[in-house]
Amino acid sequence: MSTVSDILKEERRRLLELKARYEHELNQLPKGSIAYKRRWKKEYCYRAYRHENRVKFEYLGQPHSDAVKTMTQQIARRKSLESKLKQVKDNLQEVDRGLRGHK
């Protein structure tokens, strides 16, 4: 039984490191989403995000600008990391349950 316990402890350590890495990277990435608004027959992009219970808009430029492309990539990376972090937390919960001896 100690072999299984050792494997679970090693997996728990690995998951905790992964969780810390994901959380650190998430803190570096912008929150929100890209909003497209039409003004005077032209389309402009904004980053929409919440700040103190209000939705704020940050101007990014026209849809094909480098700033919009960069922001789109960063937001997509953030969403991907949030999904991975959720999976890591679920796995960590299962490993902790296994270490306590519950099924």
C-alpha positions as CSV (number, residue, x, y, z in Angstrom):
1,M,0.0,0.0,0.0
2,S,2.9,2.4,0.6
3,T,3.8,2.2,-3.1
4,V,0.4,3.6,-4.1
5,S,0.6,6.2,-1.3
6,D,4.1,7.3,-2.6
7,I,2.7,7.6,-6.2
8,L,-0.2,9.6,-4.9
9,K,2.1,11.9,-3.0
10,E,4.3,12.4,-6.0
11,E,1.3,13.2,-8.2
12,R,0.0,15.7,-5.6
13,R,3.3,17.5,-5.6
14,R,3.3,17.6,-9.4
15,L,-0.2,18.9,-9.5
16,L,0.5,21.6,-6.9
17,E,3.5,22.8,-8.9
18,L,1.4,22.8,-12.1
19,K,-1.4,24.8,-10.3
20,A,1.1,27.4,-9.1
21,R,2.6,27.8,-12.6
22,Y,-0.9,28.2,-14.2
23,E,-2.0,30.7,-11.5
24,H,1.3,32.7,-12.0
25,E,0.8,32.8,-15.8
26,L,-2.9,33.7,-15.4
27,N,-1.9,36.8,-13.3
28,Q,0.2,38.0,-16.2
29,L,-2.5,37.7,-18.8
30,P,-5.4,40.2,-19.4
31,K,-8.9,39.4,-18.4
32,G,-12.0,40.0,-20.5
33,S,-13.0,39.6,-24.1
34,I,-12.8,41.4,-27.4
35,A,-15.8,43.6,-28.3
36,Y,-16.4,44.9,-31.8
37,K,-18.2,48.2,-32.1
38,R,-19.3,50.0,-35.3
39,R,-18.8,53.8,-35.3
40,W,-19.4,56.0,-38.4
41,K,-19.4,52.9,-40.7
42,K,-16.1,51.7,-39.4
43,E,-15.5,48.8,-37.0
44,Y,-13.3,49.2,-33.9
45,C,-12.1,46.7,-31.3
46,Y,-12.2,47.1,-27.5
47,R,-11.2,44.9,-24.6
48,A,-14.2,44.5,-22.4
49,Y,-13.5,43.5,-18.8
50,R,-15.0,44.0,-15.3
51,H,-13.5,46.4,-12.8
52,E,-15.2,46.9,-9.4
53,N,-18.6,45.6,-10.6
54,R,-18.5,47.8,-13.8
55,V,-17.8,46.8,-17.3
56,K,-14.9,48.8,-18.7
57,F,-13.8,49.1,-22.4
58,E,-10.2,49.6,-23.4
59,Y,-9.7,50.8,-27.0
60,L,-7.4,48.5,-29.0
61,G,-7.8,49.7,-32.6
62,Q,-9.1,48.5,-35.9
63,P,-9.8,44.7,-36.2
64,H,-6.7,43.9,-38.3
65,S,-4.2,45.8,-36.1
66,D,-1.4,44.1,-34.3
67,A,-2.7,45.2,-30.9
68,V,-6.0,43.3,-31.6
69,K,-4.2,40.2,-32.7
70,T,-1.9,40.2,-29.7
71,M,-4.8,40.8,-27.3
72,T,-6.9,38.0,-29.0
73,Q,-4.0,35.6,-28.6
74,Q,-3.5,36.5,-24.9
75,I,-7.2,36.2,-24.1
76,A,-7.4,32.8,-25.9
77,R,-4.3,31.7,-23.9
78,R,-6.0,32.8,-20.6
79,K,-9.2,30.9,-21.4
80,S,-7.1,27.8,-22.2
81,L,-5.1,28.1,-18.9
82,E,-8.3,28.6,-16.9
83,S,-9.7,25.3,-18.4
84,K,-6.4,23.5,-17.6
85,L,-6.4,25.0,-14.0
86,K,-9.9,23.7,-13.4
87,Q,-8.8,20.2,-14.5
88,V,-5.8,20.3,-12.3
89,K,-7.9,21.4,-9.3
90,D,-10.3,18.5,-9.9
91,N,-7.4,16.1,-10.2
92,L,-5.9,17.4,-7.0
93,Q,-9.1,16.9,-5.2
94,E,-9.3,13.3,-6.4
95,V,-5.7,12.7,-5.3
96,D,-6.3,14.2,-1.9
97,R,-9.4,11.9,-1.6
98,G,-7.2,8.9,-2.5
99,L,-4.6,9.9,0.1
100,R,-7.3,10.0,2.8
101,G,-8.4,6.5,1.9
102,H,-11.8,7.4,0.5
103,K,-13.1,6.2,-2.8
